[in-house]
Amino acid sequence: MQEEIMKLRFASLLHDELSAKFIRQYLPNELQKGLTFVAGHHDASQYLSQGYHHLKMLVLADWLASSERRDLNEEEEKGKRKKMPMETIFTSISLDHNKDVERKYHNIELLSLNESVFPLERKDISQELEDNYRKLWNNFIAELGKIEYKNSERYLISLYYLLKKYTSRIPSAVWQSRPDISLFDHSKITCAIMESIYKNNMNEEEIGKILEILNKKSKNENLTEEEKLLLNKDRFSLIGGDISGIQRFIYSITSKGAAKGLKGRSFYLQLLGEAIAKYILNRVGLSIANLIYSAGGHFYIFAPQNVDINGIRKELEEILMEIHNGELYVAVDKVDLSISDLIEKRIGEKWKELGNKLEERKKKKFSNILDKKQVSANVYYVKALRS
């Protein structure tokens, strides 16, 4: 099972028309077996045929990650991708819906923390886009060759961050939509969805039916009640975490060395949030790609629907009580997601629902363990309830 899921992770991170050639030419021999099926993820003759379970999983994840519900008989547009820069997502945001926002872009370049992080007007973007793509590719291949293969899990993590470095400024698609989603983010979400499909034990027949329904829906054809039920069934979940007690923790320091103390504690909280998120990933058996966001004491994880969130919450409460004596608490909860939630773009509503559930959790700090301990004998419980 572990070998199978690792192959699916690599396949979903590298799922484009060049993937099969790339895998044969550049990946270690230990990883090549069983990965070449990714070349058929735009080939309807394959993913509509029997015996292509993994390929069907990849196609479904790819469609859900990009809301692509293509006509299954449509020939893929190959070689027609315009050499365009990536548009910043912020040009899609406007308080005045009647006013057009000036579009701005990022150059085709490495992800970095220098001035290039700020988007530019189209006229200020390099006109040598094809050369920029070529340079990125050559540097990516050179750096990929330096990764020493020890085991598939370590190699996956290295590849993940290398893709983040080199493809976060490359648009994932430009011919059918605004180029405001990076190739890295699309690959990351595809990997997260595919892993959740696998963890939900969706069989080949069921996935095939869903692909046909999505194609039917893309043509605006009416769906049967049975087909609607398949799309509305909860199959995934969005897990959220919110660390509570941050203000008290940061500012409860003496004036001596206060500046260093503030920086140190802020950095610690960032590490704590990431550590908790990765604890959940390991607990559920998910990869780093399933961690959608982690910053400012908050994190969000895309996961399968069948997650024991109550068990995870109890474990985290016991750990934090042991380490911080109730001074810090993490509210953890989840909302379930259906395929309809993803393709009908209801994720914003689900995000809000999750936020409300986390706020309610913070009103019940350590509720999973309080009734099993001698509360009156431990003053730290009082501190926890006050924070």
Secondary structure, DSSP 8 states (H G I E B T S, - for coil): -HHHHHHHHHHHHT-STTHHHHHHHHS-HHHHTT-GGGGGTT-HHHHTSTT-HHHHHHHHHHHHHHT----TTS----S------EE-GGGG--SSTTS-----EE-SS---SSGGGS-B-GGGS-S-HHHHHHHHHHHHHHHHTT---S-HHHHHHHHHHHHHHHHTTSBS--SSS-S-SBHHHHHHHHHHHHHHHHHTT--HHHHHHHHHHHHHHHTT----HHHHHHHHSEEEEEEEEEEE-HHHHHH-S-STTHHHHHHHHHHHHHHHHHHHHHHHHHHHT--GGGEEEEETTEEEEEEES---HHHHHHHHHHHHHHHHTTSSEEEEEEEEEEHHHHHTT-HHHHHHHHHHHHHHHHTTTTHHHHTTS-GGG-HHHHHHHH-
